[in-house]
Structures are given as structure tokens and as C-alpha cells.
Amino acid sequence: MVVLGFLLGLLCVYLTMPASDYSFLTLPRSLEDLQVLRDHLEIYTSDYTVQVLVGYCVVYIFMQTFMIPGTVFMSLLAGALFGVFKGVALVVFAATAGASSCYFLSKLIGRPLVFSLWPDKLSFFQAQVAQRRKRLLNYMLFLRLTPTLPNTFINVASPIVDVPYHIFLLATFIGLIPAAFITVRAGIALGDLQSVGDLYDFNSIATLFLIGVVSVTPTLMSKNNSERLKE
């Protein structure tokens, strides 16, 4: 049913677009693929903005829901087509919606998959969530802002370790903004990128870690205060 919903969304977009050769519409797997896709979609973005936006969101959410690699290319594409501010808003919306879809799908059928693929990570995550239950939002923000755990794992494991959806949603929405800004901004100068690795230089990674440390500081301070009161 989930797949059918995505297919219907893409079909609606296709039926409202002009007759043309759309063989260029493939998921980008390299910067060269992305540049080709950008060059073609730029023709349609001004006259068929709604269709391009809907198609973009459907594809991005589908990729997030089913853990398909390549969303970084979609984020770059948003910058190339829509600019920084619209691009960031689009990426954060689509990424949050896709993560939410993955969360609920995992809640229904994901437990065996998570236990088989990431048993050690799951044990670590479960222990950390249990320890930080009172300040869970800060910890989830830290995870979203830093590469401590992969975002894909966070999406599928959060319902398994009983992270409430409202905390998952808020941490995802806020926590993805800095990385989305870095990627979308890079998409504007797509031709200057030599590799995806150029996105995250030392300064970018250091900034994300700094924001992450700030987000988790209240949790650490609360823990220290509780230990002092016990003494």
C-alpha cells in the first residue's frame, strides 16, 4: 500500500506534465548524473513548479522511507533548482516526512530487520535512550547534528527503543537544518564540486559537532547536578 501511494503520486505528476522524453529522470548516483538531471529539470521548474516540487518530494520521501542511498544528491538538486532558502525548506520538509514515514513503517514491521542488521548499535542506542529519558530531546538533537549514529539507523531504530514520536519529529526537524543548509548551498555551485566529500570539510564538521555539543550540554549538566544531590 505504501509503495502504491508513492506510485500514484508520481503518476499524477506525469499526467500533468507535457509530452516529452523523460528518460533523463533517474536517481542520480554521481555528480555527473546530478548535473544532467539539473540541466533538464531547470527547463520545467519555472513553468511546472508545482509538479516539480511534488515529484521531488515524493521521490525524496520514498528514498527516506525505504532507506535508499542517494538523498545527498537530492539535497544538492534542491539547491541547484530552488536556491538556498527554498531549497533548505524543501529538504527539511521532505527529509522529516521521509524519516517519519520510515519511523512508522519500522514500528510496524522493522523490529526483525533492526535486530539482524545492527544488534550492537541497537544495544548501545537502547542503553543511551534509557539513561537520557528525562532529556531525550537534547540527546536526539545531538544524534541528528553529529555523525555519532547514521540517520538511517536512527529512523528505523527509534520506535524499537521507544523514542516517542513527538521527540523524534522535533529533533529531526530542527537537527537536520544545519546539514541541509550546507548541502543545499553547495548545490548552487554544483559545477564546482569535485566529489561529495567536498561538502563536509573540517570547518563544516567542526561546526556541526559544536552545535551538537551545545544541544547535549543541558543533559550533562542535569546529570552532574543529580549526582551531587545524591552525595
The 8 nearest C-alpha neighbors of each residue, nearest first, counted from 0:
[[1, 3, 2, 4, 5, 6, 7, 104],
 [2, 0, 4, 3, 5, 6, 61, 104],
 [3, 1, 5, 4, 0, 6, 61, 7],
 [2, 4, 0, 6, 1, 5, 7, 8],
 [3, 5, 7, 1, 2, 6, 0, 8],
 [4, 6, 8, 2, 7, 3, 57, 9],
 [7, 5, 3, 9, 8, 4, 10, 2],
 [6, 8, 10, 4, 5, 9, 3, 11],
 [9, 7, 5, 11, 6, 10, 4, 12],
 [8, 10, 12, 6, 11, 7, 54, 13],
 [9, 11, 7, 13, 12, 8, 6, 14],
 [10, 12, 14, 8, 9, 13, 7, 15],
 [13, 11, 9, 10, 15, 50, 14, 54],
 [12, 14, 10, 16, 11, 15, 9, 50],
 [15, 13, 11, 12, 16, 10, 17, 9],
 [16, 14, 12, 13, 11, 17, 50, 10],
 [15, 17, 13, 14, 12, 18, 50, 47],
 [18, 16, 19, 15, 14, 13, 47, 20],
 [17, 19, 16, 20, 21, 14, 13, 15],
 [20, 18, 21, 17, 16, 22, 13, 23],
 [19, 21, 22, 18, 23, 24, 17, 39],
 [22, 20, 23, 24, 19, 18, 25, 39],
 [21, 23, 24, 20, 25, 19, 36, 39],
 [24, 22, 21, 25, 36, 39, 35, 20],
 [25, 23, 22, 21, 36, 26, 27, 39],
 [26, 24, 23, 27, 22, 36, 32, 28],
 [25, 27, 28, 24, 69, 32, 33, 73],
 [28, 26, 32, 33, 29, 25, 72, 69],
 [29, 27, 32, 26, 69, 30, 33, 72],
 [30, 28, 32, 31, 27, 33, 72, 194],
 [29, 31, 33, 32, 34, 194, 28, 27],
 [30, 32, 34, 29, 33, 35, 27, 28],
 [33, 31, 27, 29, 35, 30, 34, 36],
 [32, 34, 30, 36, 27, 31, 35, 37],
 [33, 35, 37, 31, 36, 32, 38, 30],
 [36, 34, 38, 32, 33, 37, 31, 39],
 [35, 37, 33, 39, 34, 38, 40, 32],
 [38, 36, 34, 40, 35, 39, 41, 33],
 [37, 39, 35, 36, 41, 40, 34, 42],
 [38, 40, 36, 37, 41, 42, 35, 23],
 [39, 41, 37, 42, 43, 38, 44, 36],
 [40, 42, 44, 43, 39, 38, 37, 80],
 [43, 41, 40, 39, 44, 45, 38, 46],
 [44, 42, 40, 47, 41, 46, 45, 48],
 [43, 45, 48, 41, 47, 46, 42, 40],
 [44, 46, 48, 43, 47, 42, 41, 51],
 [47, 45, 43, 44, 48, 42, 49, 50],
 [48, 46, 43, 44, 50, 49, 45, 51],
 [47, 49, 44, 51, 50, 45, 46, 52],
 [50, 48, 52, 51, 47, 53, 44, 54],
 [49, 51, 53, 52, 47, 12, 48, 54],
 [50, 52, 54, 48, 49, 53, 55, 44],
 [53, 51, 55, 49, 50, 54, 48, 56],
 [54, 52, 50, 56, 55, 51, 49, 57],
 [53, 55, 51, 57, 52, 56, 50, 9],
 [56, 54, 52, 58, 53, 57, 51, 59],
 [57, 55, 59, 53, 58, 54, 93, 60],
 [56, 58, 54, 60, 55, 59, 61, 53],
 [57, 59, 61, 55, 56, 60, 62, 54],
 [60, 58, 56, 62, 61, 57, 55, 93],
 [61, 59, 97, 63, 57, 62, 58, 93],
 [60, 62, 58, 64, 59, 63, 57, 65],
 [63, 61, 67, 59, 60, 65, 64, 66],
 [64, 62, 97, 60, 66, 61, 65, 98],
 [63, 65, 101, 61, 97, 100, 62, 66],
 [64, 66, 62, 63, 67, 61, 101, 60],
 [67, 65, 63, 64, 62, 68, 151, 101],
 [66, 68, 62, 65, 63, 69, 70, 64],
 [69, 67, 70, 66, 62, 71, 63, 28],
 [68, 70, 71, 72, 67, 28, 73, 27],
 [69, 71, 73, 72, 68, 74, 59, 62],
 [70, 72, 74, 69, 73, 75, 182, 68],
 [73, 71, 75, 70, 74, 69, 76, 27],
 [72, 74, 70, 76, 71, 75, 77, 59],
 [75, 73, 71, 77, 76, 72, 183, 90],
 [76, 74, 186, 72, 183, 78, 73, 77],
 [75, 77, 73, 79, 74, 78, 186, 80],
 [78, 76, 86, 74, 80, 75, 79, 81],
 [77, 79, 183, 186, 82, 86, 187, 75],
 [78, 80, 187, 186, 76, 77, 81, 82],
 [81, 79, 77, 78, 76, 82, 41, 37],
 [80, 82, 86, 78, 77, 85, 79, 83],
 [83, 81, 78, 86, 85, 84, 79, 80],
 [82, 84, 86, 184, 78, 85, 87, 183],
 [85, 83, 87, 86, 82, 88, 81, 180],
 [84, 86, 88, 87, 81, 83, 82, 89],
 [85, 87, 77, 78, 83, 89, 81, 84],
 [86, 88, 90, 84, 89, 85, 180, 179],
 [89, 87, 85, 91, 86, 90, 92, 84],
 [88, 90, 86, 92, 87, 91, 85, 93],
 [91, 89, 87, 93, 92, 88, 94, 74],
 [90, 92, 94, 88, 89, 93, 95, 87],
 [93, 91, 89, 95, 90, 94, 96, 88],
 [92, 94, 96, 90, 95, 56, 91, 60],
 [93, 95, 97, 91, 96, 92, 90, 98],
 [96, 94, 98, 92, 97, 93, 172, 91],
 [97, 95, 99, 93, 94, 98, 92, 100],
 [96, 98, 60, 63, 100, 94, 64, 99],
 [97, 99, 101, 95, 100, 96, 154, 63],
 [100, 98, 102, 96, 101, 97, 95, 103],
 [99, 101, 97, 102, 103, 98, 64, 104],
 [100, 102, 64, 98, 104, 99, 103, 105],
 [103, 101, 99, 105, 154, 100, 155, 104],
 [104, 102, 106, 105, 100, 101, 99, 107],
 [105, 103, 101, 107, 106, 102, 100, 108],
 [106, 109, 104, 108, 102, 155, 107, 103],
 [105, 107, 103, 104, 158, 109, 108, 102],
 [106, 108, 104, 105, 109, 103, 110, 102],
 [109, 107, 105, 106, 110, 104, 111, 112],
 [105, 110, 108, 112, 111, 106, 113, 107],
 [109, 111, 113, 112, 108, 114, 159, 105],
 [112, 110, 114, 113, 109, 115, 108, 116],
 [111, 113, 115, 109, 110, 114, 116, 108],
 [114, 112, 116, 110, 115, 111, 117, 109],
 [115, 113, 118, 111, 112, 117, 116, 110],
 [114, 116, 112, 113, 117, 111, 118, 110],
 [115, 117, 113, 114, 112, 118, 111, 119],
 [118, 116, 120, 113, 119, 114, 121, 115],
 [119, 117, 114, 121, 120, 115, 122, 116],
 [120, 118, 122, 121, 117, 123, 124, 114],
 [119, 121, 123, 117, 122, 118, 124, 148],
 [120, 122, 124, 118, 119, 123, 117, 125],
 [123, 121, 125, 119, 120, 124, 126, 118],
 [122, 124, 120, 126, 121, 125, 127, 119],
 [125, 123, 121, 127, 126, 122, 120, 128],
 [124, 126, 122, 128, 160, 127, 123, 121],
 [125, 127, 129, 123, 124, 128, 122, 130],
 [128, 126, 124, 130, 129, 125, 131, 123],
 [127, 129, 131, 125, 130, 126, 132, 124],
 [130, 128, 126, 132, 127, 131, 125, 160],
 [131, 129, 127, 128, 132, 126, 133, 125],
 [132, 130, 128, 135, 134, 133, 129, 127],
 [131, 133, 135, 129, 134, 128, 130, 127],
 [134, 132, 131, 135, 130, 218, 136, 129],
 [135, 133, 131, 132, 136, 218, 137, 138],
 [134, 136, 132, 138, 131, 137, 133, 139],
 [135, 137, 139, 138, 134, 166, 140, 170],
 [138, 136, 215, 140, 214, 135, 139, 134],
 [137, 139, 141, 135, 140, 136, 215, 142],
 [140, 138, 142, 136, 141, 137, 170, 135],
 [139, 141, 170, 137, 143, 138, 174, 142],
 [140, 142, 211, 138, 144, 139, 143, 214],
 [143, 141, 139, 145, 140, 144, 147, 148],
 [144, 142, 174, 140, 141, 145, 139, 175],
 [143, 145, 141, 211, 174, 142, 207, 140],
 [144, 146, 142, 147, 208, 143, 207, 141],
 [145, 147, 148, 149, 142, 144, 143, 150],
 [148, 146, 145, 142, 149, 141, 143, 144],
 [147, 149, 146, 142, 150, 153, 152, 145],
 [150, 148, 152, 151, 146, 153, 147, 142],
 [151, 149, 153, 152, 154, 148, 143, 146],
 [152, 150, 154, 149, 153, 66, 155, 63],
 [151, 153, 149, 150, 155, 154, 156, 148],
 [154, 152, 150, 156, 151, 157, 155, 149],
 [155, 153, 151, 102, 152, 98, 156, 157],
 [154, 156, 105, 152, 102, 153, 157, 101],
 [157, 155, 159, 153, 158, 152, 154, 160],
 [156, 158, 162, 159, 160, 153, 155, 154],
 [159, 157, 161, 106, 160, 162, 156, 102],
 [158, 160, 156, 157, 161, 110, 106, 155],
 [159, 161, 125, 157, 158, 162, 156, 128],
 [162, 160, 158, 159, 163, 157, 128, 125],
 [161, 163, 157, 158, 160, 164, 167, 166],
 [164, 162, 166, 165, 161, 167, 158, 157],
 [163, 165, 167, 166, 168, 162, 158, 102],
 [164, 166, 168, 167, 163, 169, 170, 162],
 [167, 165, 169, 164, 168, 163, 136, 170],
 [166, 168, 164, 170, 165, 169, 171, 163],
 [169, 167, 165, 171, 166, 170, 164, 172],
 [170, 168, 172, 166, 171, 167, 173, 165],
 [171, 169, 140, 167, 173, 174, 168, 172],
 [172, 170, 174, 168, 169, 173, 175, 167],
 [171, 173, 169, 170, 95, 174, 175, 168],
 [174, 172, 170, 171, 175, 176, 169, 140],
 [173, 175, 143, 171, 144, 140, 170, 176],
 [174, 176, 173, 178, 177, 172, 171, 179],
 [175, 177, 179, 174, 178, 173, 180, 91],
 [178, 176, 180, 179, 175, 181, 174, 207],
 [179, 177, 181, 180, 176, 175, 182, 144],
 [180, 178, 176, 182, 177, 181, 87, 183],
 [179, 181, 177, 183, 178, 182, 87, 184],
 [182, 180, 178, 184, 179, 183, 185, 177],
 [183, 181, 185, 179, 184, 180, 75, 74],
 [182, 184, 78, 186, 75, 180, 185, 74],
 [185, 183, 186, 181, 182, 83, 187, 180],
 [184, 186, 182, 183, 187, 188, 181, 189],
 [185, 187, 75, 78, 189, 79, 183, 184],
 [188, 186, 79, 78, 185, 189, 184, 82],
 [189, 187, 186, 190, 191, 185, 192, 79],
 [188, 190, 186, 191, 187, 192, 185, 79],
 [189, 191, 188, 192, 34, 193, 187, 186],
 [190, 192, 189, 188, 193, 185, 186, 187],
 [193, 191, 190, 189, 194, 197, 188, 195],
 [192, 194, 191, 197, 195, 30, 190, 196],
 [195, 193, 196, 197, 192, 30, 198, 29],
 [196, 194, 197, 198, 193, 192, 30, 199],
 [195, 197, 194, 198, 199, 200, 193, 192],
 [196, 198, 195, 194, 199, 200, 192, 193],
 [199, 197, 196, 195, 200, 182, 185, 181],
 [198, 200, 203, 197, 204, 196, 201, 202],
 [199, 201, 203, 202, 197, 198, 204, 196],
 [200, 202, 204, 203, 205, 199, 206, 198],
 [203, 201, 205, 204, 200, 206, 199, 207],
 [204, 202, 206, 200, 199, 205, 201, 207],
 [203, 205, 207, 201, 206, 202, 199, 208],
 [206, 204, 202, 208, 203, 207, 201, 209],
 [207, 205, 209, 203, 204, 208, 202, 210],
 [206, 208, 204, 210, 209, 205, 144, 145],
 [209, 207, 211, 205, 206, 210, 145, 212],
 [208, 210, 206, 212, 211, 207, 205, 213],
 [211, 209, 213, 207, 208, 212, 214, 206],
 [210, 212, 141, 208, 214, 144, 209, 213],
 [211, 213, 209, 215, 214, 210, 208, 216],
 [214, 212, 210, 216, 211, 215, 209, 217],
 [213, 215, 211, 212, 137, 216, 141, 210],
 [214, 216, 137, 212, 218, 213, 217, 138],
 [215, 217, 219, 213, 218, 214, 212, 220],
 [218, 216, 220, 219, 215, 221, 214, 137],
 [217, 219, 221, 216, 215, 220, 134, 222],
 [220, 218, 222, 216, 221, 217, 223, 215],
 [221, 219, 217, 223, 222, 218, 216, 224],
 [220, 222, 224, 218, 219, 223, 217, 225],
 [221, 223, 219, 225, 220, 224, 218, 226],
 [224, 222, 220, 226, 225, 221, 219, 227],
 [225, 223, 227, 221, 226, 222, 220, 228],
 [224, 226, 228, 222, 223, 227, 221, 229],
 [225, 227, 229, 223, 224, 228, 222, 230],
 [228, 226, 230, 224, 229, 225, 223, 222],
 [229, 227, 225, 230, 226, 224, 223, 222],
 [228, 230, 226, 227, 225, 224, 223, 222],
 [229, 227, 228, 226, 225, 224, 223, 222]]
